[in-house]
Amino acid sequence: MIRDTFEKIKQNTDIRQNLIQLRSELKEGYNKTALRYQLSADCSIFEDLLKHEDAKVRKNTALIIGELEIPSFLDKLMEAYKTETKLFVKSAYLTALKGFDYKELLPELKERLTVLSNLKPEDSDKKHINEEMRALSELIMSAEGIKQHEFTGFQVMSRVILLTNRNFITITLDQIRERTAKEFNAGVLVQTDDLRSITGVRTYSELLFMLEDLRTCSRDSREAAKALAESSLLEFMKARHKGDAPFYFRIELKSKMELDKKSAFTKKFGMELEQLTKRQLINSTSNYEFEIRLIENKEGSFNILIKLFTLPDERFSYRKKVVAASIQPVNAALIAALSQKYLKEGAQILDPFCGVGTMLIERNKKVPAGTMYGLDIYGEAIEKAKENAKADHLVINYINRDFFDFKHEYLFDEIFTNMPRVMGHKEESEIFELYRKFFMKARDHLIENGIMILYTHNRDYIKKLANPNGYRVEQEFEISKKEGAYLFILKCATKKG
């Protein structure tokens, strides 16, 4: 109980252990409020503990003060930070400051960061100094924010990788005019000085840059940081952005390492890179402009790729609203591309399970449609679909209605949809019954030889139900074996009845 723990601290009983216990208890329920109430008359106990001879007592006291966020502690906390002699304790005071209005202290914090940046510490001190520098940076960035650099490198010669669906790399490759473009692992590799001609391609999931002079680095965090610091990375950033350093980065490590080892690697790597570049590159977990992606390769080292968050990606800017079941827009774009030869310009199109409307919008971008209708039983999805269509300057007739109750005066050329799947409370048997009813009902709305483009996670249901209900499978595509996702293109082969 927090009162008992606090009483033991006041009585100087096992003080270090009870401070640790108190920190833990403060995370539960209303314990912070309870302790603040107890301290309202007298805060001197924690003020005294900030001067305790045991450095770990001072550290835990500072962190508790940070949890309590009592304004009157601010000056005492800063004074303790400035007079602290043990390096491993200093970052605790800075962590505690996060809960206070410390803006008036910014000049002092910046001055301290400048001093530390110019130090050449002994190896034994480097870890703690780096931790203090990181804490100072976070405080300054949190108070002032960072002004993100403007990307200006559209015509700078760059080697980029477009990550795509592994099964359909050529769909993206065929859309790129550059003669240098070629298949590369899970995507397309292209060297270009016209990025705008590439960024409009809708079927890649990510655009990543390669450094010209450094493709791999060591698994040793210090060696890896040294290699990046001595590479063209900083010049790469300067050449593609308006304004000077610093640039803020995050680290994405894709490796089979255990989680604790990955965490240790990225922490050391980030600190070393900051120091070696004299903080022209700054590691930040929240306010960052680019990502250093390290991918473990067969040789045990890391491939290096750069992702720029400063590079605008407006391809799916219409998608203002989503719901949990929404299809990824790049998948919808891929489905439209795979279906292209079956799509008719000016076609009348129905999406009976439209969600937020991504499928219809991407279908229309591939081949301009005529009248489009989208149905969904979820009113929230329909309202979001309307907002998305408006953002794309499209007129789509969205209706909050069950497809199985839908009636319309004329037939449609296409049904283009993402079929429902087992999610939440739905059972497998319910989904099968929905598919069965869907195939029967769809024929009421399709012209003779009408087309159905169905994205599904229930391949067997379509295989079982299509032919008996008068549909011929024209083509089938495996979108993702891992996710069990497929695309079927069906033709209504016979008239109903």
C-alpha positions in Angstrom: 0.0 0.0 0.0 1.4 3.4 -1.0 0.9 5.0 2.4 2.9 2.2 4.2 5.7 2.4 1.6 5.9 6.2 2.0 6.0 5.9 5.8 8.9 3.5 5.6 10.8 6.0 3.4 10.1 8.8 5.9 11.4 6.5 8.6 14.6 5.9 6.5 13.8 2.1 6.4 15.4 0.2 3.4 15.1 3.5 1.6 16.5 2.5 -1.8 14.2 -0.6 -2.0 11.2 1.4 -0.8 11.7 4.1 -3.4 11.7 1.5 -6.1 8.6 0.0 -4.6 7.0 3.5 -4.5 7.8 4.1 -8.2 6.0 0.8 -9.0 3.0 1.6 -6.9 2.6 5.1 -8.5 1.6 3.4 -11.7 -1.5 1.9 -10.2 -4.9 3.4 -9.8 -5.2 6.7 -8.0 -1.9 6.3 -6.1 -0.4 9.5 -7.6 -3.3 11.5 -6.3 -3.1 9.9 -2.9 0.7 10.6 -2.6 0.2 14.2 -3.8 -2.4 14.6 -1.0 0.0 13.3 1.6 2.7 15.7 0.4 0.5 18.8 0.2 1.6 19.9 3.6 5.3 19.0 3.4 7.5 18.1 0.4 10.8 18.3 2.3 11.3 14.5 2.4 11.9 14.3 -1.4 14.0 17.5 -1.4 16.2 16.0 1.3 16.5 12.7 -0.7 17.7 14.6 -3.7 20.8 15.3 -1.6 21.2 11.7 -0.3 24.7 10.2 -0.3 23.5 7.2 -2.3 23.4 8.0 -6.0 20.7 5.4 -6.7 18.5 7.0 -4.0 18.9 10.3 -5.8 18.1 8.7 -9.1 14.9 7.1 -7.9 13.8 10.2 -6.0 14.1 12.2 -9.2 12.0 9.8 -11.2 9.3 9.8 -8.5 9.3 13.6 -8.5 8.8 13.4 -12.3 5.8 11.1 -11.8 4.2 13.4 -9.3 4.5 16.6 -11.5 4.2 19.0 -8.5 5.3 22.4 -9.9 7.1 23.5 -6.7 9.6 20.7 -7.3 10.9 22.1 -10.6 13.6 24.4 -9.3 14.9 21.8 -6.8 15.0 19.2 -9.6 17.0 21.5 -11.9 19.4 22.4 -9.1 20.0 18.8 -8.3 20.7 18.1 -12.0 23.3 20.8 -12.2 25.1 19.8 -9.0 24.9 16.0 -9.7 28.4 14.4 -9.9 27.4 10.9 -11.0 26.9 10.7 -14.8 24.6 7.7 -14.6 22.1 9.7 -12.5 21.9 12.9 -14.7 19.5 11.5 -17.4 17.0 10.6 -14.6 16.6 14.3 -13.7 16.0 15.1 -17.3 13.4 12.3 -17.6 11.7 13.8 -14.6 11.5 17.3 -16.2 9.2 16.0 -18.9 6.2 16.4 -16.7 6.9 20.0 -15.9 6.7 23.3 -17.7 10.4 23.7 -18.2 10.5 26.2 -21.1 12.3 28.8 -19.1 15.1 26.3 -18.6 15.7 25.8 -22.3 18.7 28.1 -22.6 20.5 26.1 -19.9 19.5 22.8 -21.4 20.8 23.9 -24.8 24.0 25.1 -23.4 24.6 21.8 -21.6 23.9 19.9 -24.8 26.4 22.0 -26.7 29.1 21.3 -24.0 28.4 17.5 -24.1 28.4 17.5 -28.0 32.0 18.8 -27.9 33.3 16.4 -25.4 35.5 13.4 -26.2 34.5 11.1 -23.3 36.3 8.0 -22.1 34.7 4.8 -23.2 33.6 4.2 -19.6 31.6 7.5 -19.6 30.3 7.4 -23.2 27.1 5.4 -22.5 26.0 7.8 -19.7 26.9 11.0 -21.6 25.0 9.7 -24.7 22.0 9.0 -22.5 22.1 12.5 -21.1 22.4 14.0 -24.6 19.5 12.0 -25.8 17.3 13.1 -22.9 18.3 16.8 -23.5 17.5 16.5 -27.2 14.1 15.0 -26.4 13.3 17.8 -24.0 14.3 20.5 -26.5 12.5 18.9 -29.4 9.4 18.4 -27.3 9.3 22.0 -26.3 10.2 23.5 -29.6 9.3 20.8 -32.1 11.4 20.4 -35.2 11.0 22.1 -38.5 10.9 19.3 -41.1 13.0 19.8 -44.1 11.4 20.3 -47.5 12.2 17.6 -50.0 13.6 19.2 -53.2 15.4 16.2 -54.7 13.0 15.2 -57.5 15.7 15.7 -60.1 18.7 14.4 -58.2 20.0 11.2 -59.6 18.9 8.4 -57.2 18.9 4.7 -57.0 15.6 3.6 -55.6 13.8 0.3 -54.8 10.0 0.1 -55.2 8.8 -2.7 -52.9 5.9 -4.5 -54.5 3.8 -7.7 -54.2 6.4 -10.4 -54.9 4.0 -12.3 -57.2 3.4 -9.3 -59.5 6.6 -7.3 -59.7 6.1 -6.9 -63.5 2.9 -5.0 -62.9 4.9 -2.2 -61.4 7.9 -2.7 -63.7 5.8 -2.3 -66.8 4.6 1.2 -65.6 8.1 2.6 -65.4 9.6 4.3 -68.4 13.2 4.3 -67.2 15.4 1.9 -69.2 17.4 1.2 -66.1 14.4 -0.4 -64.3 14.7 -4.1 -63.5 13.4 -6.7 -61.1 15.1 -6.7 -57.7 14.3 -9.1 -54.9 10.8 -8.0 -53.7 10.4 -5.1 -56.1 11.8 -2.9 -58.8 15.2 -1.3 -58.9 15.6 1.9 -60.9 18.1 4.7 -61.3 16.4 8.0 -62.2 16.7 11.7 -62.1 12.9 12.1 -62.5 11.3 10.9 -59.3 8.0 12.4 -60.2 7.6 9.9 -63.0 7.8 7.1 -60.5 6.0 8.4 -57.4 2.7 8.3 -59.3 2.8 4.5 -59.8 0.1 3.1 -57.6 1.2 -0.5 -57.1 4.3 -0.2 -55.0 4.0 -0.3 -51.2 7.2 1.6 -50.3 9.9 3.6 -52.1 13.4 3.2 -50.6 16.7 4.7 -51.5 20.1 3.1 -51.8 23.3 4.9 -50.9 25.8 4.9 -53.8 28.9 4.2 -51.7 27.5 1.9 -48.9 25.2 -1.0 -49.4 26.0 -3.1 -46.3 27.4 -2.7 -42.8 28.6 -4.8 -39.9 26.5 -6.3 -37.2 28.7 -4.5 -34.7 26.8 -1.4 -33.7 29.9 0.8 -33.5 31.4 -0.4 -36.8 28.0 0.1 -38.5 27.6 3.6 -37.1 31.2 4.5 -38.2 30.5 3.2 -41.7 27.3 5.3 -42.0 29.0 8.4 -40.6 31.8 8.1 -43.1 29.5 7.3 -46.0 27.6 9.8 -48.3 24.5 9.6 -46.0 24.7 13.2 -44.7 25.4 14.6 -48.2 22.6 12.4 -49.6 20.2 14.2 -47.2 21.6 17.7 -47.9 21.4 17.2 -51.7 17.7 16.3 -51.5 16.4 18.9 -49.0 16.2 22.6 -48.5 18.0 23.8 -45.4 20.9 22.6 -43.3 21.5 19.9 -40.8 20.6 18.5 -38.4 18.4 15.8 -39.9 16.3 13.5 -37.6 16.3 9.8 -38.1 14.8 6.6 -36.7 16.2 3.0 -37.0 14.3 0.0 -38.4 16.2 -3.2 -37.8 14.9 -6.3 -39.6 16.8 -9.2 -38.1 16.3 -12.6 -36.4 18.1 -11.2 -33.3 16.3 -11.5 -30.0 14.3 -8.5 -29.0 16.6 -7.3 -26.3 19.6 -7.6 -28.6 17.9 -5.7 -31.3 17.0 -2.9 -28.8 20.6 -2.8 -27.5 22.0 -2.6 -31.1 19.7 0.2 -32.2 20.3 2.2 -29.1 24.1 2.0 -29.4 24.0 2.5 -33.1 21.9 5.6 -32.9 24.0 7.2 -30.1 27.3 6.4 -32.0 25.9 7.9 -35.3 24.8 11.1 -33.5 28.2 11.5 -31.9 30.3 10.7 -35.0 28.3 13.1 -37.2 28.6 15.8 -34.4 24.8 15.6 -34.1 24.2 16.6 -37.7 22.2 13.4 -37.7 20.0 13.0 -34.6 18.2 9.8 -33.5 14.6 10.5 -32.6 11.8 8.0 -31.9 8.9 10.3 -32.6 10.0 13.4 -34.6 12.0 11.9 -37.5 12.5 12.8 -41.2 14.1 9.6 -42.5 14.5 6.0 -41.6 17.7 4.0 -41.7 16.5 0.5 -42.5 19.0 -2.3 -41.7 18.0 -5.7 -43.1 19.9 -8.8 -42.1 21.3 -10.7 -45.2 22.5 -14.2 -45.7 26.1 -13.3 -44.9 25.0 -12.1 -41.5 25.7 -8.4 -42.1 23.0 -5.7 -42.8 21.8 -4.3 -46.1 21.2 -0.5 -45.8 18.2 1.3 -47.3 16.9 4.8 -46.6 13.2 5.8 -46.4 12.4 9.5 -46.6 9.3 10.6 -44.8 9.9 14.1 -46.3 9.2 12.7 -49.8 5.4 13.5 -50.4 3.3 10.5 -51.3 0.0 11.8 -52.6 -1.2 8.6 -54.3 -3.9 7.8 -51.8 -4.5 11.2 -50.3 -8.2 10.8 -50.9 -8.4 8.1 -48.3 -9.2 10.4 -45.3 -11.2 7.8 -43.4 -10.9 4.1 -42.8 -12.4 1.3 -40.8 -10.8 -1.9 -39.4 -11.7 -4.0 -42.4 -10.6 -1.5 -45.0 -8.4 -2.9 -47.8 -4.9 -1.4 -48.2 -5.2 1.0 -51.1 -2.0 -0.4 -52.8 -3.8 -3.8 -52.9 -6.9 -2.3 -54.4 -4.7 -0.6 -57.0 -3.0 -3.9 -57.8 -6.4 -5.6 -58.2 -7.5 -2.9 -60.6 -4.2 -3.3 -62.6 -4.5 -7.1 -62.7 -8.1 -6.8 -63.9 -7.5 -4.1 -66.4 -8.2 -6.0 -69.6 -11.7 -6.9 -68.3 -12.5 -3.3 -67.3 -14.7 -1.3 -69.7 -14.5 2.5 -69.9 -17.8 4.0 -68.9 -19.0 0.8 -67.2 -21.9 0.7 -64.7 -20.3 -0.7 -61.5 -21.6 -2.1 -58.3 -19.6 -2.7 -55.1 -22.0 -4.6 -52.7 -19.6 -4.5 -49.8 -17.9 -1.2 -50.4 -16.6 -0.3 -46.9 -14.9 3.2 -47.2 -15.0 3.1 -51.0 -11.3 2.3 -51.8 -12.1 -0.4 -54.4 -14.4 1.8 -56.5 -12.0 4.7 -56.4 -9.0 2.6 -57.5 -11.1 0.9 -60.2 -12.1 4.3 -61.6 -8.4 5.5 -61.6 -7.3 2.5 -63.7 -10.2 2.8 -66.2 -12.7 5.7 -65.9 -16.1 4.3 -65.0 -19.6 5.5 -65.6 -22.2 5.3 -62.8 -20.9 3.7 -59.6 -22.9 2.4 -56.7 -21.4 1.3 -53.3 -23.5 -0.6 -50.7 -22.6 -1.4 -47.1 -24.6 -2.4 -44.0 -22.4 -0.2 -41.8 -23.5 3.4 -41.8 -20.2 4.6 -40.4 -18.4 3.0 -43.4 -20.8 4.7 -45.8 -20.3 8.1 -44.3 -16.5 7.7 -44.5 -16.8 6.4 -48.1 -18.7 9.6 -49.0 -15.9 11.7 -47.5 -13.3 9.8 -49.4 -15.1 10.2 -52.7 -15.6 13.9 -52.1 -11.8 14.2 -51.4 -11.2 12.6 -54.8 -13.7 14.8 -56.5 -15.8 11.7 -57.5 -19.5 11.2 -57.6 -20.3 7.7 -56.3 -23.7 6.7 -55.1 -23.1 5.3 -51.6 -26.1 3.7 -49.9 -26.3 2.3 -46.4 -28.1 -0.9 -47.3 -27.8 -4.7 -47.2 -26.9 -6.0 -50.7 -29.5 -8.8 -50.3 -32.3 -6.2 -50.0 -31.0 -4.0 -52.8 -33.1 -3.3 -55.9 -32.2 -1.3 -58.9 -33.9 -0.4 -62.2 -31.0 -1.3 -64.5 -28.3 -3.9 -64.6 -24.6 -3.4 -64.0 -21.6 -4.3 -66.2 -19.4 -5.1 -63.3 -19.4 -6.1 -59.7 -16.0 -5.0 -58.2 -15.6 -5.8 -54.5 -13.6 -6.9 -51.5 -15.6 -9.9 -50.2 -16.4 -10.1 -46.5 -14.2 -12.4 -44.4 -14.2 -14.1 -40.9 -13.6 -11.2 -38.5 -14.7 -10.5 -35.0 -18.0 -12.2 -34.1 -18.6 -13.8 -37.6 -18.4 -17.5 -37.8 -17.0 -19.5 -40.8 -20.5 -20.9 -41.5 -22.0 -17.4 -41.7 -19.4 -16.4 -44.3 -20.1 -19.5 -46.4 -23.9 -18.7 -46.3 -23.1 -15.1 -47.3 -21.1 -16.3 -50.3 -23.9 -18.7 -51.3 -26.5 -16.0 -51.2 -24.2 -13.6 -52.9 -23.7 -15.7 -56.0 -27.5 -16.2 -56.4 -28.3 -12.5 -55.8 -25.5 -11.1 -58.0 -27.1 -12.5 -61.1 -30.1 -10.2 -60.5 -27.8 -7.2 -61.0 -25.4 -8.2 -63.8 -25.9 -8.0 -67.5 -25.4 -11.1 -69.6 -21.6 -11.8 -69.8 -21.2 -9.3 -67.0 -17.9 -9.4 -65.0 -17.3 -9.9 -61.3 -13.9 -9.0 -59.8 -13.7 -10.5 -56.4 -10.9 -10.0 -53.8 -11.3 -12.9 -51.3 -9.8 -14.7 -48.4 -12.1 -17.7 -49.0 -10.8 -19.2 -52.3 -12.6 -22.5 -51.7 -16.0 -20.9 -51.5 -15.6 -19.3 -54.9 -14.3 -22.5 -56.4 -17.3 -24.4 -55.0 -20.1 -21.9 -55.8 -19.1 -20.1 -59.0 -19.8 -22.7 -61.6 -23.1 -24.1 -60.2 -24.5 -20.5 -60.2 -23.6 -19.8 -63.8 -20.2 -18.1 -63.5 -17.1 -19.0 -65.3 -13.7 -18.4 -63.8 -11.7 -16.3 -66.3 -8.6 -15.8 -64.2 -7.4 -16.5 -60.7 -4.4 -14.7 -59.0 -2.7 -15.5 -55.7 -2.3 -12.1 -54.0 -0.8 -13.4 -50.8 -0.3 -17.1 -49.9 0.5 -16.1 -46.3 -2.7 -14.2 -45.9 -4.8 -16.5 -48.0 -5.8 -13.6 -50.3 -6.8 -14.2 -53.9 -8.3 -12.3 -56.8 -10.9 -14.0 -59.0 -12.3 -12.6 -62.3 -15.6 -14.3 -63.2 -17.9 -13.9 -66.1 -21.7 -14.4 -65.9 -21.9 -17.2 -68.4 -25.7 -17.8 -68.5 -28.9 -15.9 -68.0 -30.8 -16.5 -64.8 -33.6 -19.0 -65.2 
